[in-house]
Amino acid sequence: MKRIFLSIIVFLTAAVIPGLAQEQHAHWRTSVEKLEKDLYRVSVTAAIDSSWHIYDTLRTEFGPNATIVEFSTPDAARAEKHGEMTVSAEPYRYYDDIFMMEIGYYEDSVTFSQDFRLKKRSAQVDIYVEWMACDENNCMPLADKQFTVALPETATISAADGASGGGGSLWGMILEAIMWGFVALLTPCVFPMVPMTVSYFLKGEGGPAKGRMRAAMYGIFIVALYTLPIALIILITRIVGGDAVTADIFNWLATHWLPNIIFFLVFMVFAASFFGAFELTMPSRLVNKSDSKADTKGFGGIFFLALTLVLVSFSCTGPIVGMVLIKSTQGEFWAPILTMLAFSIAFALPFTIFALFPSMLKKLPKSGGWLNTVKVVIAFIEVALGFKFLSTADQTYHWGILDREVYLAIWIVVFTLLGFYLLGKIRFAHDDEVKHIGVGRLTLVIIVFSFVVYLIPGMWGAPLKALSGYLPPLTTQDFVLGDEAPVTVTVAGTSGTQAQLPGGAPKYSDFLHLPHGLQGFFELEEARAYAESVNKPLFIDFTGHGCVNCREMEARVWSDPRVLEMLRNDFVVVALYCDDKKEADESDWITAGGRTLKTIGKINSHIAYTGYGVNAQPCYVLEGRGGKLLAEPRSYDLDVDAFVNFLRTGIDNYNK
């Protein structure tokens, strides 16, 4: 009777208090260990909160809910279990008077492992866990999680190994963030704050050593106020949802139309603010409250001084911070944290230096109209960069509203207007009259108009390699000087000539295209079948419409005559877009994790991760007969000679 009564209580707890399911007191993570050539150990580990426990895996009719851990693979032809599941620790055991039986449980941490023997080059392993966490007084409702891990024969290519699909390289984004950190200092609501805040340290007591400590803490607080909020948001997301959820969020931010349209509008609003249409400010009550506490002695006063600086300067730094963060969300998981850290260090460094050496303030230029000029120049740049997000949405959803020539026309107009502004031919509300220009301004004018001249040939199909990552692909351009209409119903034949593809045009070739007039495929199985029929290796290009690095690789590496010759004559090329939002043919749909993947992007992303251990673009895979890997996959790398060797290695291994 006691057992039945307790079971009813546990059931009602689970049914009546479902909101508690979010606090399950056991935090799970997966790992993969290579034991030997084709033997892998897949593990899932539970980190259990202090004073809580989960039960062992022994299932009983009336006992507490056992922990269930199940390992499976959806394709037995690719991998099979090797041995039985093992547990890292023996459960604690005791006799329970209520259940009238011996019960086992785990505390602190426990790992469940299962070995798998690979039969093919790669495989997918699904993991299901179900558990109930209890302490001395309460039991939480049943909870469960599902995981999917890949067993690659080679090391998994992750965003940390190369560059991600959205933005440029991480180092490039960090350098850009540092540049914007210094630029932010030259805005009219920040630059005058330098002498005002440094005067605070001139009143300090305690000698030079204490002064240096106070100045250093001032810089640290500025960095923390910019960096910690975004770091906490990402950390909470990772803890609550895990790596997969966080990756999904950033992938959604990078490719979905809604965030890209929002980012575009945010850039336009920021630009309008810098043009002088309105001013973005923090609530005055918040600023005044922070400022009132800045005179507090000790580190508390320094913190509130730093907070006041951040709040007061928001109208100028807000748009720049937004631009840095939005661009970095197009990159890898750590990019927003690292880029904001780089921005804030660059922004805080001058304040810290002048706080340490106040005499250097005498060398600073006086405030004036030049500060507003800096704001307006930034506004023009934000208008140009904002269209990148609209272009990403346009490409992934095939709207066709921002083709390459339209995009270039906008940039040409924007930077031409910037040049005339620097010449003093255009003035905004807060600008002083430009009666003459100095050498510095003339230099900027020359740079801007030279850039405009560089852009103009792009209207007739010039590749513009230096901007390839930011422009829509050349295939979206309606008119290319001296170029014939592309042929989409043929692929490279066995002798390098063009041979008709059996069955007509490749699938999805009516809206997907390859660069440089290359002919190929956009669906993996179709490409594999054709490669086998013509006895050629397969060149698999994991790419994306919003992938800056993919466009750079195509413009700077694929354009090399040696690379193009091999891609045309020696390989069957298949481009798998991992961010395309168009629905695939029903015959190509994939069921994974209990849901059906219907869009081209989701299907290709699933293939990339489960089949090749790839979760970043670009990635290039050379595949031979039976799915054999012909060379180590390559990601973003502008070394043309290395890419040529990569292709030649694949050809040589295929012909062995």
C-alpha positions as CSV (number, residue, x, y, z in Angstrom):
1,M,0.0,0.0,0.0
2,K,2.8,2.4,0.9
3,R,4.4,1.7,-2.5
4,I,1.2,2.5,-4.3
5,F,0.7,5.6,-2.3
6,L,4.2,6.9,-3.0
7,S,3.8,6.1,-6.7
8,I,0.6,8.2,-6.8
9,I,2.4,11.1,-5.1
10,V,5.3,11.0,-7.6
11,F,2.8,10.8,-10.5
12,L,0.8,13.8,-9.2
13,T,4.0,15.7,-8.7
14,A,5.0,15.2,-12.3
15,A,1.5,16.0,-13.5
16,V,0.7,19.0,-11.4
17,I,4.1,20.8,-11.3
18,P,5.4,20.6,-14.9
19,G,7.0,24.0,-14.6
20,L,9.6,22.4,-12.4
21,A,10.8,20.3,-15.3
22,Q,13.3,23.0,-16.2
23,E,15.2,22.4,-13.0
24,Q,16.2,18.7,-13.3
25,H,19.4,18.9,-11.3
26,A,21.3,16.6,-13.8
27,H,23.2,18.3,-16.6
28,W,24.2,16.1,-19.5
29,R,27.0,16.3,-22.1
30,T,28.3,13.9,-24.7
31,S,31.8,12.9,-25.8
32,V,33.4,10.7,-28.4
33,E,36.8,8.9,-27.9
34,K,38.6,7.0,-30.7
35,L,39.9,3.7,-29.3
36,E,41.5,2.3,-32.4
37,K,41.2,2.5,-36.2
38,D,37.5,1.9,-36.5
39,L,36.4,1.6,-32.8
40,Y,34.9,4.6,-31.0
41,R,33.5,5.0,-27.5
42,V,30.5,7.2,-27.2
43,S,29.7,8.6,-23.8
44,V,27.1,10.6,-22.1
45,T,27.9,12.2,-18.7
46,A,25.5,13.5,-16.0
47,A,26.8,16.2,-13.7
48,I,24.4,16.0,-10.7
49,D,23.8,19.0,-8.4
50,S,25.0,18.8,-4.8
51,S,22.6,17.0,-2.4
52,W,20.6,15.5,-5.4
53,H,20.9,12.0,-6.9
54,I,19.5,10.0,-9.8
55,Y,18.6,6.3,-9.7
56,D,20.5,3.5,-11.3
57,T,19.5,1.7,-14.5
58,L,17.8,-1.2,-12.8
59,R,14.2,-1.2,-13.8
60,T,11.6,-2.5,-11.3
61,E,7.9,-2.8,-11.3
62,F,7.2,-0.7,-8.2
63,G,10.5,1.0,-7.4
64,P,11.6,4.5,-8.2
65,N,12.0,5.5,-11.9
66,A,15.2,4.1,-13.1
67,T,17.7,6.1,-15.2
68,I,17.3,5.0,-18.9
69,V,20.3,5.4,-21.3
70,E,19.9,4.1,-24.8
71,F,22.5,4.2,-27.6
72,S,21.4,3.4,-31.2
73,T,22.4,4.1,-34.7
74,P,19.8,4.7,-37.5
75,D,21.9,2.9,-40.1
76,A,23.2,-0.5,-39.0
77,A,25.2,-0.8,-42.3
78,R,27.4,2.1,-41.1
79,A,28.1,1.1,-37.5
80,E,27.3,-1.5,-34.9
81,K,27.5,-1.8,-31.1
82,H,30.6,-3.4,-29.8
83,G,30.1,-4.9,-26.4
84,E,27.7,-3.8,-23.7
85,M,27.1,-0.3,-22.2
86,T,29.4,0.4,-19.3
87,V,29.0,2.8,-16.3
88,S,31.8,4.8,-14.8
89,A,30.9,4.1,-11.1
90,E,29.0,1.6,-9.0
91,P,25.7,3.0,-7.6
92,Y,25.3,3.7,-3.9
93,R,22.9,1.1,-2.5
94,Y,20.6,1.1,0.5
95,Y,17.4,-0.7,1.7
96,D,14.4,1.6,1.3
97,D,11.6,1.0,3.9
98,I,9.0,2.6,1.8
99,F,9.6,0.6,-1.4
100,M,10.7,-2.3,0.7
101,M,13.6,-3.1,-1.6
102,E,17.2,-2.3,-2.2
103,I,17.7,0.9,-4.3
104,G,20.7,2.1,-6.1
105,Y,21.5,5.8,-7.0
106,Y,24.3,8.0,-8.3
107,E,25.6,11.2,-6.9
108,D,28.0,14.0,-8.2
109,S,28.8,12.5,-11.6
110,V,28.3,9.4,-13.7
111,T,29.2,8.5,-17.2
112,F,27.5,5.9,-19.4
113,S,29.5,4.6,-22.4
114,Q,28.9,2.4,-25.4
115,D,31.5,1.3,-28.0
116,F,30.7,1.3,-31.7
117,R,32.5,-0.4,-34.6
118,L,32.4,1.6,-37.8
119,K,31.6,-0.3,-41.0
120,K,31.6,2.8,-43.3
121,R,33.6,6.0,-43.3
122,S,31.2,7.7,-40.9
123,A,28.1,7.1,-38.9
124,Q,25.5,8.7,-36.6
125,V,24.7,7.7,-33.1
126,D,21.5,8.7,-31.3
127,I,21.4,8.8,-27.5
128,Y,18.3,8.9,-25.3
129,V,18.4,9.5,-21.6
130,E,15.5,9.6,-19.1
131,W,15.9,10.3,-15.4
132,M,14.3,11.5,-12.2
133,A,16.3,13.6,-9.7
134,C,15.6,13.4,-6.0
135,D,16.9,14.9,-2.8
136,E,16.0,13.9,0.8
137,N,12.7,15.6,0.6
138,N,11.5,15.9,-3.0
139,C,11.6,14.2,-6.4
140,M,11.4,16.1,-9.6
141,P,9.2,15.0,-12.5
142,L,10.7,12.7,-15.1
143,A,12.9,14.4,-17.6
144,D,14.5,13.2,-20.8
145,K,16.9,14.4,-23.5
146,Q,18.0,13.3,-26.9
147,F,21.5,13.7,-28.4
148,T,23.0,13.0,-31.8
149,V,26.8,12.6,-32.3
150,A,28.8,11.8,-35.4
151,L,31.6,9.2,-35.6
152,P,33.9,10.7,-38.3
153,E,36.9,8.7,-39.4
154,T,38.9,11.9,-39.4
155,A,38.7,14.8,-36.9
156,T,35.5,16.7,-36.9
157,I,35.7,20.0,-38.7
158,S,34.2,22.6,-36.4
159,A,33.8,26.3,-36.4
160,A,36.9,26.6,-34.3
161,D,39.0,24.8,-36.8
162,G,38.4,27.3,-39.6
163,A,36.0,30.0,-40.3
164,S,32.3,29.9,-40.0
165,G,29.7,30.3,-42.6
166,G,28.6,33.8,-41.9
167,G,31.3,36.3,-41.4
168,G,35.0,36.5,-42.1
169,S,37.7,34.8,-40.1
170,L,37.6,35.3,-36.3
171,W,40.9,37.2,-36.4
172,G,39.5,39.5,-39.0
173,M,36.4,40.2,-36.9
174,I,38.6,40.9,-33.8
175,L,40.8,43.3,-35.8
176,E,37.7,45.0,-37.1
177,A,36.3,45.3,-33.6
178,I,39.5,46.8,-32.3
179,M,39.3,49.4,-35.1
180,W,35.7,50.3,-34.3
181,G,36.7,50.6,-30.6
182,F,39.2,53.3,-31.5
183,V,36.8,54.9,-33.9
184,A,34.1,55.1,-31.2
185,L,36.5,57.4,-29.2
186,L,36.4,60.0,-31.9
187,T,32.6,60.5,-31.7
188,P,31.2,63.7,-30.2
189,C,29.6,62.1,-27.2
190,V,32.7,60.1,-26.2
191,F,35.8,62.3,-27.0
192,P,34.8,65.1,-24.6
193,M,34.4,62.5,-21.8
194,V,38.1,61.8,-21.8
195,P,39.3,64.9,-19.9
196,M,36.1,65.0,-17.8
197,T,36.5,61.4,-16.5
198,V,40.3,61.6,-16.1
199,S,39.9,64.7,-13.9
200,Y,38.3,62.2,-11.4
201,F,41.7,60.5,-10.9
202,L,43.6,63.8,-10.5
203,K,41.7,64.2,-7.2
204,G,42.7,60.8,-5.9
205,E,44.6,60.2,-2.8
206,G,47.1,57.5,-1.7
207,G,50.1,58.1,-3.9
208,P,51.1,56.9,-7.4
209,A,50.7,53.2,-6.7
210,K,47.1,53.6,-5.6
211,G,46.5,55.9,-8.6
212,R,47.7,53.3,-11.0
213,M,45.5,50.6,-9.4
214,R,42.5,52.9,-9.6
215,A,43.2,53.7,-13.3
216,A,43.6,50.0,-14.1
217,M,40.3,49.1,-12.4
218,Y,38.6,51.9,-14.3
219,G,39.7,50.2,-17.6
220,I,38.7,46.8,-16.3
221,F,35.2,47.9,-15.4
222,I,34.7,49.5,-18.8
223,V,35.7,46.2,-20.5
224,A,33.5,44.2,-18.1
225,L,30.4,46.4,-18.7
226,Y,30.6,45.8,-22.4
227,T,31.6,42.2,-22.4
228,L,30.0,40.4,-19.5
229,P,26.3,41.0,-20.6
230,I,26.7,39.3,-23.9
231,A,28.9,36.5,-22.3
232,L,26.2,35.8,-19.7
233,I,23.5,35.6,-22.4
234,I,25.5,33.1,-24.4
235,L,26.5,31.1,-21.3
236,I,22.9,30.9,-20.1
237,T,21.8,29.8,-23.5
238,R,24.5,27.1,-23.5
239,I,23.7,25.8,-20.0
240,V,19.9,25.7,-20.6
241,G,19.9,24.4,-24.2
242,G,23.4,22.9,-24.7
243,D,25.8,23.3,-27.6
244,A,23.2,22.1,-30.2
245,V,20.6,24.7,-29.2
246,T,23.2,27.5,-29.1
247,A,24.4,26.5,-32.5
248,D,20.9,26.4,-33.8
249,I,20.3,29.9,-32.4
250,F,23.3,31.3,-34.2
251,N,22.5,29.5,-37.4
252,W,19.0,31.0,-37.2
253,L,20.5,34.4,-36.7
254,A,22.8,34.0,-39.6
255,T,20.3,32.7,-42.2
256,H,16.7,33.3,-41.3
257,W,14.9,36.2,-43.0
258,L,13.5,37.7,-39.8
259,P,16.8,38.4,-37.9
260,N,18.5,39.5,-41.1
261,I,15.7,42.0,-41.9
262,I,15.8,43.2,-38.3
263,F,19.6,43.6,-38.5
264,F,19.2,45.6,-41.7
265,L,16.6,47.9,-40.2
266,V,18.7,48.4,-37.0
267,F,21.6,49.4,-39.2
268,M,19.4,51.9,-41.0
269,V,18.1,53.3,-37.7
270,F,21.6,53.6,-36.4
271,A,22.7,55.4,-39.6
272,A,19.8,57.8,-39.4
273,S,20.8,58.6,-35.8
274,F,24.3,59.4,-36.8
275,F,23.1,61.5,-39.7
276,G,21.3,63.6,-37.1
277,A,17.7,62.6,-37.6
278,F,17.4,61.8,-33.9
279,E,19.6,60.9,-30.9
280,L,19.7,57.5,-29.2
281,T,20.1,58.1,-25.4
282,M,19.8,56.1,-22.2
283,P,17.0,57.1,-19.8
284,S,18.2,60.3,-18.0
285,R,17.1,58.8,-14.6
286,L,19.4,55.8,-15.1
287,V,22.3,58.1,-16.1
288,N,21.8,60.5,-13.2
289,K,21.5,57.7,-10.6
290,S,24.8,56.2,-11.8
291,D,26.5,59.6,-11.9
292,S,25.4,60.4,-8.3
293,K,27.3,57.3,-7.0
294,A,30.5,58.0,-9.0
295,D,31.8,60.2,-6.1
296,T,31.8,57.2,-3.8
297,K,35.2,56.3,-2.4
298,G,36.9,53.1,-3.3
299,F,36.3,50.7,-6.2
300,G,32.6,51.3,-6.0
301,G,33.0,54.9,-7.1
302,I,35.3,53.8,-10.0
303,F,32.7,51.3,-11.1
304,F,29.9,53.8,-11.2
305,L,32.2,56.3,-13.0
306,A,32.8,53.6,-15.7
307,L,29.0,52.8,-15.8
308,T,28.3,56.6,-16.3
309,L,30.7,56.7,-19.2
310,V,29.1,53.7,-20.8
311,L,25.6,55.1,-20.4
312,V,26.4,58.7,-21.4
313,S,28.3,57.6,-24.5
314,F,25.6,55.2,-25.6
315,S,24.2,57.4,-28.3
316,C,27.5,57.2,-30.1
317,T,28.8,53.7,-29.1
318,G,25.4,52.0,-29.2
319,P,25.2,51.9,-33.0
320,I,28.9,50.8,-33.2
321,V,28.4,48.1,-30.6
322,G,25.3,46.9,-32.4
323,M,27.2,46.7,-35.7
324,V,30.1,44.8,-34.1
325,L,27.7,42.3,-32.3
326,I,25.4,41.8,-35.2
327,K,28.3,41.1,-37.6
328,S,29.9,38.7,-35.1
329,T,26.7,36.7,-34.6
330,Q,27.2,35.7,-38.2
331,G,30.3,34.0,-37.1
332,E,31.2,31.1,-34.7
333,F,29.9,30.5,-31.2
334,W,32.7,32.5,-29.4
335,A,32.8,35.3,-31.9
336,P,30.4,37.7,-30.1
337,I,32.3,37.4,-26.8
338,L,35.7,37.8,-28.3
339,T,34.8,40.6,-30.6
340,M,33.1,42.6,-27.9
341,L,36.1,42.0,-25.6
342,A,38.4,43.3,-28.4
343,F,36.1,46.3,-28.9
344,S,35.9,47.2,-25.2
345,I,39.7,46.9,-24.6
346,A,40.4,49.2,-27.5
347,F,37.7,51.6,-26.3
348,A,38.9,51.5,-22.6
349,L,42.6,51.7,-23.4
350,P,42.9,55.4,-24.0
351,F,40.8,56.2,-20.9
352,T,43.1,54.0,-18.8
353,I,46.3,55.5,-20.3
354,F,45.2,59.1,-19.8
355,A,44.1,58.2,-16.2
356,L,47.6,56.9,-15.6
357,F,49.4,59.8,-17.3
358,P,47.1,62.9,-17.1
359,S,49.8,65.1,-18.6
360,M,49.2,63.5,-22.0
361,L,45.8,65.2,-22.1
362,K,47.5,68.4,-23.2
363,K,48.4,66.8,-26.5
364,L,44.8,65.9,-27.4
365,P,43.1,68.0,-30.2
366,K,40.2,70.2,-29.2
367,S,36.7,69.1,-29.6
368,G,34.9,70.6,-32.7
369,G,33.0,70.0,-35.8
370,W,35.4,67.2,-36.9
371,L,33.8,64.9,-34.3
372,N,30.4,65.2,-36.0
373,T,32.1,64.5,-39.3
374,V,33.3,61.2,-37.8
375,K,29.7,60.3,-36.9
376,V,28.4,61.0,-40.4
377,V,31.2,59.0,-42.0
378,I,30.3,56.1,-39.8
379,A,26.6,56.5,-40.8
380,F,27.5,56.2,-44.5
381,I,29.5,53.0,-43.8
382,E,26.6,51.5,-41.7
383,V,24.2,52.1,-44.6
384,A,26.5,50.2,-46.9
385,L,27.2,47.3,-44.5
386,G,23.5,47.0,-43.5
387,F,22.6,45.9,-47.0
388,K,24.7,42.7,-46.5
389,F,22.0,41.4,-44.2
390,L,19.2,42.2,-46.6
391,S,21.3,40.4,-49.3
392,T,21.7,37.3,-47.1
393,A,17.9,37.0,-46.7
394,D,17.4,37.7,-50.4
395,Q,19.8,34.9,-51.4
396,T,18.7,32.2,-48.9
397,Y,15.0,32.7,-49.8
398,H,15.5,33.5,-53.6
399,W,13.5,36.7,-53.5
400,G,15.5,38.2,-56.3
401,I,15.1,41.8,-55.1
402,L,18.8,42.6,-54.4
403,D,20.8,41.1,-57.3
404,R,24.4,41.9,-57.7
405,E,24.0,45.0,-59.9
406,V,21.4,46.5,-57.6
407,Y,23.6,45.9,-54.6
408,L,26.6,47.5,-56.4
409,A,24.5,50.5,-57.5
410,I,23.5,51.2,-53.9
411,W,27.2,51.0,-52.8
412,I,28.3,53.2,-55.6
413,V,25.7,55.9,-54.7
414,V,26.5,55.6,-51.0
415,F,30.2,56.0,-51.3
416,T,29.9,58.7,-54.0
417,L,27.7,60.7,-51.5
418,L,30.3,60.1,-48.8
419,G,33.0,61.5,-51.1
420,F,30.9,64.7,-51.8
421,Y,30.3,65.0,-48.1
422,L,34.0,64.9,-47.3
423,L,34.5,67.6,-49.9
424,G,31.9,69.8,-48.1
425,K,29.4,69.6,-50.9
426,I,26.8,68.0,-48.7
427,R,26.0,69.3,-45.1
428,F,23.9,67.9,-42.3
429,A,22.2,69.8,-39.5
430,H,25.1,69.6,-37.0
431,D,27.9,70.2,-39.5
432,D,30.1,73.2,-39.7
433,E,30.7,74.9,-43.1
434,V,33.7,73.4,-44.9
435,K,35.6,76.5,-46.3
436,H,38.7,74.5,-47.2
437,I,39.9,71.0,-46.8
438,G,43.2,69.8,-45.3
439,V,45.5,67.1,-46.5
440,G,44.0,64.4,-44.2
441,R,40.5,65.0,-45.6
442,L,41.8,65.2,-49.1
443,T,43.4,61.8,-48.6
444,L,40.1,60.3,-47.5
445,V,38.3,61.8,-50.5
446,I,40.9,60.2,-52.8
447,I,40.4,56.8,-51.1
448,V,36.6,57.0,-51.3
449,F,36.4,58.0,-54.9
450,S,39.1,55.4,-55.9
451,F,36.9,52.8,-54.2
452,V,33.9,54.0,-56.2
453,V,35.9,53.7,-59.4
454,Y,36.9,50.2,-58.4
455,L,33.2,49.3,-57.9
456,I,31.9,50.6,-61.3
457,P,33.3,47.8,-63.5
458,G,31.4,45.3,-61.3
459,M,28.2,46.6,-62.9
460,W,29.3,44.8,-66.1
461,G,30.6,41.6,-64.4
462,A,34.1,42.5,-63.1
463,P,34.8,39.9,-60.3
464,L,35.8,42.5,-57.6
465,K,37.7,39.8,-55.7
466,A,38.5,42.1,-52.8
467,L,34.8,42.4,-52.0
468,S,33.7,38.9,-53.0
469,G,32.6,38.0,-49.5
470,Y,30.3,41.0,-49.2
471,L,28.7,41.0,-52.7
472,P,25.9,38.8,-54.0
473,P,27.3,36.1,-56.3
474,L,28.0,36.9,-59.9
475,T,25.3,34.4,-61.0
476,T,22.6,36.8,-59.7
477,Q,23.8,39.5,-62.2
478,D,21.5,39.9,-65.2
479,F,24.2,41.2,-67.6
480,V,27.9,40.2,-67.7
481,L,29.9,41.8,-70.5
482,G,31.2,39.2,-73.0
483,D,29.6,36.3,-71.2
484,E,27.2,33.9,-72.9
485,A,24.1,32.6,-71.2
486,P,25.0,29.8,-68.8
487,V,24.2,26.2,-69.7
488,T,22.4,24.4,-66.9
489,V,21.6,21.1,-68.5
490,T,25.1,19.7,-69.0
491,V,28.0,18.7,-66.8
492,A,31.6,17.9,-67.6
493,G,32.0,14.8,-69.6
494,T,34.7,12.2,-69.3
495,S,37.0,13.8,-71.8
496,G,36.6,17.4,-70.6
497,T,33.9,18.2,-73.2
498,Q,30.3,18.9,-72.3
499,A,28.1,15.8,-72.2
500,Q,24.3,15.7,-71.8
501,L,23.1,14.8,-68.3
502,P,20.8,11.8,-68.5
503,G,17.3,13.0,-67.5
504,G,17.8,16.7,-68.2
505,A,19.0,19.5,-65.9
506,P,20.4,18.7,-62.4
507,K,17.9,19.0,-59.6
508,Y,17.5,22.5,-58.2
509,S,19.7,24.0,-60.9
510,D,16.8,26.4,-61.9
511,F,17.7,28.5,-58.8
512,L,21.1,27.3,-57.6
513,H,24.3,27.9,-59.5
514,L,28.0,27.3,-59.4
515,P,30.6,30.1,-59.9
516,H,32.8,30.6,-62.9
517,G,30.4,28.9,-65.3
518,L,31.1,25.5,-63.7
519,Q,28.5,22.8,-64.3
520,G,27.4,20.4,-61.6
521,F,24.9,19.2,-59.1
522,F,23.0,20.4,-56.0
523,E,21.8,17.1,-54.5
524,L,24.3,14.6,-53.2
525,E,22.7,11.3,-54.3
526,E,22.2,12.5,-57.9
527,A,25.8,13.7,-58.0
528,R,27.1,10.4,-56.6
529,A,25.2,8.4,-59.3
530,Y,26.5,10.6,-62.1
531,A,30.1,10.4,-60.7
532,E,29.9,6.7,-60.7
533,S,28.6,6.6,-64.3
534,V,31.4,8.8,-65.7
535,N,34.1,7.2,-63.4
536,K,35.2,10.4,-61.7
537,P,35.8,11.5,-58.1
538,L,33.2,13.7,-56.4
539,F,34.1,17.3,-55.3
540,I,31.6,18.1,-52.5
541,D,31.3,21.8,-51.6
542,F,29.5,22.5,-48.4
543,T,28.5,26.1,-48.8
544,G,25.9,28.8,-48.0
545,H,24.3,31.8,-49.5
546,G,25.3,34.0,-46.5
547,C,28.8,32.5,-46.3
548,V,31.4,35.3,-46.7
549,N,34.3,32.9,-46.7
550,C,32.7,30.7,-49.3
551,R,32.5,33.7,-51.7
552,E,36.1,34.6,-51.0
553,M,37.3,31.0,-51.7
554,E,35.4,31.0,-55.0
555,A,36.7,34.4,-56.0
556,R,40.4,34.0,-55.0
557,V,41.0,30.2,-55.1
558,W,38.5,28.6,-57.5
559,S,39.3,31.3,-60.1
560,D,42.9,30.0,-60.4
561,P,43.2,28.4,-63.9
562,R,44.7,25.2,-62.4
563,V,41.8,24.8,-60.0
564,L,39.2,25.6,-62.6
565,E,40.7,23.1,-65.1
566,M,40.6,20.2,-62.6
567,L,37.1,21.1,-61.3
568,R,35.8,21.1,-64.9
569,N,37.6,18.1,-66.3
570,D,38.6,15.8,-63.4
571,F,35.7,16.0,-60.9
572,V,32.0,15.9,-60.6
573,V,31.1,19.0,-58.6
574,V,28.2,19.1,-56.2
575,A,27.4,22.3,-54.1
576,L,25.4,21.6,-51.0
577,Y,23.9,24.8,-49.7
578,C,23.4,24.5,-45.9
579,D,21.3,27.6,-45.4
580,D,18.9,27.5,-48.4
581,K,15.3,27.9,-47.2
582,K,13.6,26.5,-50.3
583,E,11.6,23.2,-49.7
584,A,13.3,20.2,-51.3
585,D,11.5,17.5,-53.4
586,E,9.7,15.2,-51.1
587,S,11.9,12.3,-52.3
588,D,14.9,14.1,-50.7
589,W,13.3,14.7,-47.3
590,I,15.1,13.2,-44.3
591,T,13.6,12.0,-40.9
592,A,16.0,12.6,-38.0
593,G,15.4,12.9,-34.3
594,G,11.6,12.4,-34.7
595,R,11.2,15.3,-37.1
596,T,11.2,15.6,-40.9
597,L,13.8,17.8,-42.6
598,K,12.2,19.4,-45.6
599,T,14.3,22.4,-46.7
600,I,17.4,22.1,-48.8
601,G,19.5,23.8,-46.1
602,K,18.4,21.6,-43.2
603,I,18.8,18.4,-45.3
604,N,22.3,19.4,-46.4
605,S,23.3,20.5,-42.8
606,H,22.2,17.1,-41.6
607,I,24.2,15.4,-44.3
608,A,27.3,17.5,-43.5
609,Y,27.2,16.8,-39.8
610,T,26.1,13.1,-39.7
611,G,28.0,12.0,-42.8
612,Y,31.2,14.0,-42.6
613,G,31.4,15.6,-39.1
614,V,31.1,19.1,-40.7
615,N,29.3,22.0,-39.0
616,A,30.9,25.0,-40.7
617,Q,31.2,26.4,-44.2
618,P,33.0,26.4,-46.4
619,C,34.2,22.8,-46.3
620,Y,35.5,20.8,-49.3
621,V,35.3,17.0,-49.4
622,L,36.8,14.7,-52.1
623,E,34.9,11.4,-52.3
624,G,35.7,8.3,-54.3
625,R,34.0,5.0,-55.0
626,G,31.8,3.7,-52.2
627,G,32.0,7.0,-50.2
628,K,35.8,6.6,-49.7
629,L,37.5,9.8,-48.5
630,L,40.3,10.7,-51.0
631,A,42.0,13.4,-49.0
632,E,41.8,15.3,-45.7
633,P,38.8,17.7,-46.0
634,R,39.7,21.4,-46.3
635,S,38.0,24.5,-45.0
636,Y,38.7,28.2,-45.5
637,D,42.3,28.7,-46.7
638,L,43.3,31.1,-49.4
639,D,46.5,29.3,-50.2
640,V,45.9,28.4,-53.9
641,D,48.9,26.1,-54.2
642,A,47.7,24.1,-51.2
643,F,44.2,23.8,-52.7
644,V,45.8,22.6,-56.0
645,N,47.7,19.9,-54.1
646,F,44.5,18.9,-52.3
647,L,42.7,18.3,-55.7
648,R,45.7,16.5,-57.2
649,T,45.9,14.2,-54.1
650,G,42.3,13.3,-54.6
651,I,42.8,12.5,-58.2
652,D,45.8,10.4,-57.5
653,N,44.1,8.4,-54.8
654,Y,41.0,7.9,-56.9
655,N,43.1,6.4,-59.7
656,K,45.1,4.0,-57.5
